[in-house]
Amino acid sequence: MTQEQLTAFLANAKGNTSLQEQLKAAADANDVAAIAKEAGFSISADGLNKAQSRLSEKELEGAAGGAGDCLPCFMSFPSW
């Protein structure tokens, strides 16, 4: 997974309410990675875990344009 893929995925989610709903329902990084793959992005659960350690929730929300609860929630699971 590249930073570009994650950024593109977050930007896509910003304007996609269906994707936002799927992300809200995601239970873990594997679910998020599967949602991203289905949407055409190459994002891995391991990559999400690494990104979480580099980005704060506020940075993720900002990258997504403040898309609400959906994006920060998938990065805040304790097991990540």
N, C-alpha and C positions, 0 to 999 in steps of 0.2 A: 504494500500500500504506500502510495506517495502522499505527501502533504497536498499536492494538487488534487488528487482524487477525493480526499476528505473535504477540502474546501469546496470543490465542485458539488459534492453530495450535499453539504450543508446549504449551499446556495440553492440547489434544486429543492431541498426540503422547505426552504423559506416560502416558496410560492406554491407549494403542492400540499393542499390540505389532506388529501388521501395518504400521502407519505407521512405527514405529521401524525395522523391517527395511528398508522402502523407503528411508528416509533414510540408513541405513547404506550402502546401495548407490548413493546419489546421487554422481555424478561431479563436479558443479559446481552453481552457483547456478541455472542454467536447469533442471536436473533437480529441484532442491528446489522451485522455483516451480511446476513442472508437477505435482509430487506434492501440493503445497498446493492448487493449483487443482482437482485431481481430488478432493480431500477437502472442497472447498467453500469454500476461503479465497481471498481476493484478495491474493496476494503475488507481487511481481515479483522477478526476479533483481536488477534495479537497486536495488529496495528492500532486498533482503537485503544487498547490498553496502554500502548506506548504514547499515543497522542494525549491521553488523559493526563499522563505524568508531565507533559510539556505545556498543556493548555489549562487554564482555569475555566470554570463554568462560565464566568463572565465573558471570557474571550470567545468561548464557543457560541454563546448566545449572540455576541456581537457579530461573529462571522456569519451567523444565520439571520442577521438583521432583527434580532429580538423576536424570533418566531414563536415565542410563548414557552410553554412548559416542555414541549416535545424534545427539543434538541439537548438541553442540559440534562434532562432526566436520563437519557440513555448513557450518559457519561458518568453518572453519579452512583452506579451500583457498587456496593461495598466489595463485591468479588472482583471488581475490575482492578 
